[in-house]
């Protein structure tokens, strides 16, 4: 029998397919020194008892208490780390005012490393406490502060994918907050990539540099082209915003006479390691291009309700085979919790299906076939996110990283409404998806290491 670093016993929920979960009732999970799930044993398996005999009672054996469950750690595909400092404010104004009155002045303050350290420490801890084990971050234009965010992720044990933001067009960006010029933007990005790849060598859970044009409107053609070349040279992740709102979608059509997706592709920015936020206005050709290139969508349902002028047809996109995960879009989305975004993804899809304008007859009001279930939204926050990043995360399965949350449904101060000791576990799962708050998340593990407990 192999030697395992840690053994866990308990009931876990994980996606089997986009529509179905699997329930691993009272299984054993054996974790190796790299933090990977090396073996999973069901109670009926022949070596289950052998493993129990060998490990039970040892310091590295962990058994869940009654009412506790394992869930995969969540994967947040779209976070603006600096904007955590303004989460929950200014959501009643237009995107233009939101950017110019609040967001750009705030982001410009991250030239101050002391301020950056305060906010970044807090946002990484907060996300971990909400069960987010992997996050794809926009930092700011500042190279040093962006590297600091990567270091904080490395230090706190979160799997961080971090981008130094590029916004170099002097016509489109305020003088107090943009790259000095195109050459500097590209040089800073390259130095940032090299520094994060160096940091990754000593980071167990991984930390990754991300090529990050803010969105097409903020970048010159030369910068977009140079960033595509850097992504190819370093085989790096790419993130940006794509076809988010009427304005953003229309801007790119006016400038390039094509949709965002094809314009980004022309600059080499749609790759297997690309994740594009929002994408509400993609047409079928755009979605096919995403599927062909392996580009993923970061669906940000709370943010969309404020800034996207629309509900994304997520069920339709899923059928077309494109990879999709969930994003909080702090602070366009106010919540650091992917539980909140799972709930909103379902709610928004229901409103798209039925429609909302009661002056129309029911038959004309909505878009049939648009709803997704809570199981599908859970898939987006977990396995869908892992596939989007092409990493072995988001599932509780052999050869996946031990990235999990331990949730407690029997917390005395916040018990979930489970009154039957033998309640159907799928019903328990649904209650957890709708009712869990941060206090129910008792432990969070990343790559086999405990990174949060309360
Ligand atoms: Zn965003």
Boltz pocket constraint, residues with backbone or C-beta under 6 A from the ligand:
constraints:
  - pocket:
      binder: B
      contacts: [[A, 78], [A, 80], [A, 241], [A, 277], [A, 329], [A, 330], [A, 332]]
      max_distance: 6.0
